[in-house]
Amino acid sequence: MAQYELLLPKMGESVAEATVIKWVKQIGDSIDLDDTILEIATDKVDSEVPSPVAGKLIKQLFKEDEVAQVGDVIAIIETAAEVGSKTPETSAEAPVVNEKAEAIPGIDQLQDKPAPTTDFSSSDRFYSPLVKSIAAQENISLTELDSIKGSGADGRLNKDDLLNYLANKNGGQKSTSEQPKPAPVAEAPAVNTPTTVQAPNKPATTSVSGGDEIIEMDRMRKLIADHMVMSKSTSPHVTSFVEADVTNLVLWRNKVKNSFEKRENEKITFTPMFIEAVAKAIKDFPMVNVSVNGTQIIKKRDINIGMAAALPSGNLIVPVIKNADQLNLVGLTKAVNDLASRSRNSKLKPDETQGGTFTLTNVGSFGNVMGTPIINQPQVAILAVGAIKKKPAVLETEHGDVIAIRHMMFLSLSYDHRVVDGSLGGMFVRRVADYLENWDLNREI
């Protein structure tokens, strides 16, 4: 009998670790090729890890709720045939990607921060990468860390235990380490790519007296909640509004939608048109396409536009269209439809929700005319597009002003007032509206 080492697979260039949330196969269970061994969770996406071999599970190297790094051996499978334990494409060490920001006159570029130097290997106690990172940032020694009582399985120290300890130590003041940290970087998917299942387990409910019900947040909702609170505490939000006459846009789509679907086998919605206008406006006002690191402004080279999508579970996910400015309207339509479909069917890869530089959310899909969205950190702006409504509007003609029925919509831009002032934010959202209002009725695609 041979033994096969199952590695935690690569899940995207922005994902380097995952949490084990459920072992589907238990020790002693028989396994067929492509059977699901376990379920794992990354930042926003839950995934199933399939088996590349047939055999019997003889060892689980991580417990549920423990964090594994990409390339870690997570299970041992006994097989009848001799197989390799590792594939050459997969490395236990997550590679480092050196991404350089564009040069900005007068502003030094962001330098790579040295990794924490605290040695945790001498401890018999398990610590997750997040706990280690917080401990290193707060200068918690290994001896002190070992003395903190944990509430996890087998006394494991989790993030909340450490943050509560730091709060008590600092006289009730919360540590800055409580803010979520960006995920480390790993390579793009290679072998044993997991099947994505974004829909989380149904939250547990507990009935209490009086007919009220306590519903525990699922994992994704907790992440969203933490991210939203962090964004509001990080960025001073300002929102600017513009009402746009998109009659030409509506008439053009009505004219071409049937022939477009017949030719491209794709339905054309308003979303790719909105994204095209946003990408053009970003080129006109590139300082909206930035992020902030302390006192440094990082101007992004690429225009990667995230589109907020509601999941069947009621949660929200933001798949990203990379280099949106380089796609024509046909390409944008196919990208939008593909990402939206795979979002609904829980087939997104973890890397497809990473790397956005600007976000678009369509509150009009719920019948809302406008909204004040929260910025998707570390971005500095997010645009909400409202429902398109027929309304009476005043038109200027050569014979004087007239009232006509027009297709109108509101655009609302929330932006980070640390780096985007009202003039820039206002001009940007006005420019997006201009591109939509001046849509060519005779445009060919």
Secondary structure as GFF3:
##gff-version 3
##sequence-region A 1 445
A	DSSP	beta_strand	2	7	.	.	.	ID=ss1
A	DSSP	beta_strand	17	23	.	.	.	ID=ss2
A	DSSP	beta_strand	30	31	.	.	.	ID=ss3
A	DSSP	beta_strand	36	41	.	.	.	ID=ss4
A	DSSP	beta_strand	46	50	.	.	.	ID=ss5
A	DSSP	beta_strand	55	60	.	.	.	ID=ss6
A	DSSP	beta_strand	67	69	.	.	.	ID=ss7
A	DSSP	beta_strand	73	79	.	.	.	ID=ss8
A	DSSP	alpha_helix	129	137	.	.	.	ID=ss9
A	DSSP	alpha_helix	142	147	.	.	.	ID=ss10
A	DSSP	three_ten_helix	153	155	.	.	.	ID=ss11
A	DSSP	alpha_helix	159	169	.	.	.	ID=ss12
A	DSSP	three_ten_helix	176	178	.	.	.	ID=ss13
A	DSSP	beta_strand	195	196	.	.	.	ID=ss14
A	DSSP	beta_strand	205	207	.	.	.	ID=ss15
A	DSSP	three_ten_helix	209	211	.	.	.	ID=ss16
A	DSSP	beta_strand	213	215	.	.	.	ID=ss17
A	DSSP	alpha_helix	219	234	.	.	.	ID=ss18
A	DSSP	beta_strand	237	245	.	.	.	ID=ss19
A	DSSP	alpha_helix	247	264	.	.	.	ID=ss20
A	DSSP	alpha_helix	271	284	.	.	.	ID=ss21
A	DSSP	three_ten_helix	286	288	.	.	.	ID=ss22
A	DSSP	beta_strand	290	293	.	.	.	ID=ss23
A	DSSP	beta_strand	296	299	.	.	.	ID=ss24
A	DSSP	beta_strand	305	307	.	.	.	ID=ss25
A	DSSP	beta_strand	309	310	.	.	.	ID=ss26
A	DSSP	beta_strand	316	317	.	.	.	ID=ss27
A	DSSP	beta_strand	320	321	.	.	.	ID=ss28
A	DSSP	three_ten_helix	324	326	.	.	.	ID=ss29
A	DSSP	alpha_helix	329	344	.	.	.	ID=ss30
A	DSSP	three_ten_helix	350	353	.	.	.	ID=ss31
A	DSSP	beta_strand	358	362	.	.	.	ID=ss32
A	DSSP	three_ten_helix	363	366	.	.	.	ID=ss33
A	DSSP	beta_strand	381	385	.	.	.	ID=ss34
A	DSSP	beta_strand	389	397	.	.	.	ID=ss35
A	DSSP	beta_strand	400	416	.	.	.	ID=ss36
A	DSSP	alpha_helix	422	437	.	.	.	ID=ss37
###
